[in-house]
Amino acid sequence: MSHSSQPTTPEAVRQSAAAADNRRRRKARPASRQWRRRGLMAAYIVFVLLPIYWLLNMSFQSNTEILGSLTLWPQDFTVEHYAKILTESSWYMGYVNSITYVLMNMLISIVVALPAAYAFSRYQFIGDKHLFFWLLTNLMAPPAVFLLPYFQLYYTVGLFDTHLAVALAHCLFNIPLAVWILEGFMSGVPKEIDETAFIDGYSFPRFFVKIFIPMISSGIGVTLFFLFMFSWVELLLASTLTSTDAQPIASVMTQTKGASGIDWGALSAAGALTILPGIVVVYFVRNHIAKGFALGRT
């Protein structure tokens, strides 16, 4: 009479249990359910990417083709719209202006938010919770509420139509957002690390730059991502506080109507180029974003 061999070592027992668990999971999850989930995922991806594809499709079509018929790909392929944007200063300076004030805002916001978030995460003082909540209430107010005060103030002090004007205006929303995100990451770092560093003779600036900031690099990556996203897509403040010298690309895109109508091809090409900076930012901070979503407040 033969007996089936049973695993005797702990490793063999674990492998056998894992294999049995996988078999149970496969039986409990029929193939039809897996295909249904894959189909829903594919439909969602198509739904998300379809507008982007259609934007790219239109950017390579002539205005006559865009207005004349519905085509899934360009019948008369052209790059004249991209050439127009990259050669005419009224177009490409919009991108330069937008990138300039976005980078300025990201730098100002992160420099101010880092010590502020550290104070909220490490110290207790009178009104700390109320002050933290007050910072968050700035995110609840629409930009239109602050539009008139900013316009009058900047026009009076000579900051109107400058990159610094837009960068400082966006700080009203981005600094509270940065403080809120960074405080969650900093609170996850044990306070014993600070005390050990000070015992070892580190000054606060040296400890903060060389030890503490690298420990929350994922949080900084997530914060920079959200700072860029808000400042890049915000239109109301950026268009109202500028006129010619610092006009953002979003404002330029709203002025494409001429005597012959709207230049749909140039508008589509400008929209496609507007997506590129976001792709570049996500590419460079993708690892920090993945860790930050898993570990931080977001």
Residue, then its C-alpha position, 0 to 999 in steps of 0.5 A: m500500500s503506497h502513501s503520498s509523500q508529505p512535506t517535512t521541512p518548514e520551507a516545503v510546508r510553506q510552498s505546499a500551502a501557497a500552492a494550495d492557496n493559489r489553487r483555491r483562488r483560481k477556483a473561486r475566481p472564474a475565468s469569466r470574472q477575470w475577463r470582465r475585469r480586464g475588459l472594464m480596465a481596457a474600456y477605462i483606458v480607452f475612455v481616458l486616452l481617447p481625448i488625448y488621441w483626438l487632440l493629437n489627431m487634430s494637431f496634425q490636420s489642416n483646419t479644412e480637414i478638421l472642419g470638413s469631415l470626421t477622420l480617425w487619423p490625418q488624411d493630409f498630414t501636416v506639422e504647420h501648426y507646431a511650426k507656427i507655435l515654435t516660431e511665433s513669439s506670441w505662442y512660444m513665449g506663453y510656454v516660457n512665461s508659464i514655466t518661469y512662474v511655475l518654477m518660481n512658485m515651486l521654489i518659493s513654496i517648498v522653501v517656506a513650507l519645509p520649516a513650517a511643516y517641521a514646526f507643526s510636526r515637532y513642536q506644540f504651541i498655543g493655537d497650533k491646531h487652529l493655525f494649521f486648520w486656518l492654513l487649510t481653509n485657504l485651499m477651500a476658497p476659490p481664486a476669484v475671491f482674491l483676484l481683486p485685492y491681488f490685482q489692485l495691490y500688484y498694480t499699485v506696487g508695480l508687480f502687475d504683468t510680472h512672473l513674480a506676481v503670478a508666483l506669489a499669488h499661487c503661493l496663497f494656495n500652494i504653501p498651505l498644500a505643501v505644509w499639509i502634505l509635508e507635515g504628514f511625512m515629517s510626523g512619520v519620522p521618529k523624534e529620536i533621530d533629531e535628538t541623536a543628531f543634536i547629541d552628535g554635534y549637528s547644528f539644526p541647519r546641517f541636520f535639516v539639510k543633510i539628514f532630515i530632508p533626504m529622509i522625506s525625499s518621497g514627500i518632497g517629490v509628492t509635494l512638488f508634483f502637486l505644486f506644479m499641477f496647481s500652478w500649471v493649470e491655474l488660469l484665472l489668476a495667471s491671466t488676470l494678473t498679466s497682460t503681455d510680458a508674462q502672459p501664460i500659454a493658457s491665456v494665449m490659447t483663449q485668443t486664437k479667434g481671428a477674422s477667419g475664425i478659430d485656428w483649431g489646428a494651432l489650438s490643438a497643437a498648443g494643447a498637445l504641447t501643454i501636456l508635455p511638461g506634466i509628463v516630464v515632471v511625472y517622469f522625474v518624480r515617479n518613484h517618489i510619487a509611488k512611495g509618497f502615495a503609500l507612505g504619506r498623508t496623500 
